[in-house]
């Protein structure tokens, strides 16, 4: 069963648009939005497991030029 998580992303300066475009094109991104508030982008990520989620965040999103911080919220079904 796939693992879903919301990734809240803070971006430096004027790099929100380029970060949005890059993140939108990643395999495993279900939805992505620019938002107001303390974060600039929120993405819904689908990964096969926790390891896959970590790889997506650590090697693709966090390494993106302009990404300052991420917070990950794993979806739990109630």
N, C-alpha and C positions, 0 to 999 in steps of 0.2 A: 504494500500500500504506500502511495506517495506521501511525502511530507510537505506541508505547506507552511510558509512563514511570510510575515510582513517584514520588509526591511525598510527602516526609516533612515534616510540618508541626508546628511548635511553636506552642502557643497560650498566651496570657497568662491567668493566674488561672483563673476559673471559666467561661470562655467556650468550653470544649471542646464541650459539648453543642450550643450554638447554631451553632458553626462546623461541626460534624459534619452537622447537619441541612441547612445551606445548601450545603455541598460535595456532599452526597449527591444533591441535586436538580439539580446542574449537568449540562448536556448534555455527554457525553463522559466522564463518570465511570463506570468499569466496576465498581469495588468501592471501598469505603471502610471503614476500621476504626479504632476507638480502640485504642491500644496502650500498653504500659508501656515504660519506658526513656526515653531523652533526647527522644523525640518523642511527641506526643500523638495524632496522627492520621496514618495512611498511606492514600493514595488511589492507585488505579491509573487513570491517565488515558489515553484514546485520542484522538488528534488526527490530522487528515489529513496534517500535515507539521510541521516544526520551528517554522515561524511560528505555526501554530495552537496548538501546545503552549505557546509563549511567551506568546501572547495570553491563553490560559486561566490560566496561572500569574500573569502580571503584572497583568492587569486584573480577574480574578475572585477568585482565591484570596488573593494577597498584599494586596489592598486590603480584604479582609474584616476588620471590627473584631475585634481580639483576636489576629489572626495575627501572631506575632512573627518567625518565620523559616521559610523553606522550603528544602529540599534536593531536587533533582531527579535521579533515576537513570533514564536512558534504557535501555529493554530492548533488548538485542542478542541475536540468535539465534546460537547456536554450532553 
